[in-house]
Amino acid sequence: MKTHGTDILTRFGQVVRMKRIALDLTQEELAEKADLHRTYVADIERGTRNVSLRNIERLANALRCSIPTLFADIEKGAK
């Protein structure tokens, strides 16, 4: 379901990418910190992966933010 013109997977991926770049991390470095595969992170950033709650938590920790912050940033970007 699309809201605000862009679906949630794309918006989530955009936020992950923005936060990764702000921390000056490559996709590979983020993947290592989150204990995920680099191609999985790339898929997330492209909005082609439906991420599980466990992996959202791993990403939030690796990005040094909370889960609510990730989702708040998604909502900010949608407005």
HUVENBEL-V707085 format. One record per residue. RES is the residue in three letters. NEAR is the number of other ideal C-beta (glycine too) atoms within 10 Angstrom. Layout:
# HUVENBEL-V707085
RES/NEAR ; RES/NEAR
This chain:
# HUVENBEL-V707085
MET/4 ; LYS/9 ; THR/10 ; HIS/12 ; GLY/8 ; THR/15 ; ASP/13 ; ILE/17 ; LEU/16 ; THR/16 ; ARG/22 ; PHE/23 ; GLY/23 ; GLN/18 ; VAL/24 ; VAL/26 ; ARG/18 ; MET/14 ; LYS/20 ; ARG/23 ; ILE/11 ; ALA/10 ; LEU/14 ; ASP/7 ; LEU/17 ; THR/12 ; GLN/19 ; GLU/13 ; GLU/15 ; LEU/25 ; ALA/22 ; GLU/15 ; LYS/18 ; ALA/22 ; ASP/10 ; LEU/19 ; HIS/13 ; ARG/14 ; THR/12 ; TYR/15 ; VAL/28 ; ALA/17 ; ASP/17 ; ILE/27 ; GLU/20 ; ARG/13 ; GLY/18 ; THR/11 ; ARG/17 ; ASN/11 ; VAL/19 ; SER/9 ; LEU/8 ; ARG/8 ; ASN/17 ; ILE/17 ; GLU/15 ; ARG/18 ; LEU/25 ; ALA/19 ; ASN/14 ; ALA/22 ; LEU/21 ; ARG/11 ; CYS/16 ; SER/12 ; ILE/13 ; PRO/9 ; THR/14 ; LEU/18 ; PHE/16 ; ALA/13 ; ASP/18 ; ILE/19 ; GLU/12 ; LYS/10 ; GLY/14 ; ALA/13 ; LYS/5
